[in-house]
Amino acid sequence: MTTAAGFGREEVVRNYMAAFATGDPDAVARHVTDDFVNEHLSALGSGCTGRDEYRRRLPGFLADFARARYDVVDLVVADPAHEPSGAAVARYRFRATHQGTPIDIPGVMWFEVRDGLVARRTDVWDALTFLRQTGQA
């Protein structure tokens, strides 16, 4: 299915995830709706609501995780005939450097795409692996 902005759900999700590698908060934030919901289900995650709040937090995240990138391992897009919410699910590897330590964390994001933008992202990642890789566990 192609969204109103001309991009299919898969392309919207891939473009959003690729934007992190730019290190530019505006490049990331331009991929989300005004009422974007950023939900984290992992113990160390912190969510928020609204593009403005998300954009406000991005510089800190990108500074804490230098050279952040989400490498998509697998991406499944729901059939719009059966799932009209714009659902897509991406399994990923999050790679970055945290306080000088390289990290490689597996995770899964569930997306809702609306009008060519990400309206909701529910992220689940392996917090224990992060703690182990950074010497905190």
Steps between C-alpha positions, in 0.01 A plus 500: 500500500620849418433778748363843416856637492589250228713266706411143587510396864824311449675802353366728776636268769835447328546874442417578863743241633773609257464863612669421832830435319506866391541611861258784420201534739300688236560223245353249746212718621379583149392135464241512779150647539420798724323262741774234482507247785842365591438202729776291659426165659859432613598569860754769406290671233321831534204594282329825413211642301509766231753591231616808690585304816661224296711758312599662830637165626680389183821704543567336838434154361721557197778641723479203740508253209762626255474370144159347583344288231217253476580215263177335388528120523142426395198714420141382476224730377139410582254454217280814508193292417540322834686762703400857409701659784809531282685233696854391427747308717878526472757276666823695529853526639573831667867584461670801656777608733392575856761686708778359283366143504363344181157343549289266289151452641218290348147633503158517337291804412129493423393797286177669408537702181256776406513738205860411418629555854559287809209563739605249766809300578501233767857392569620190683875452535731286707588717801707224665724472192550878512595486869741213440665665199550824692636324811198584716387142563 
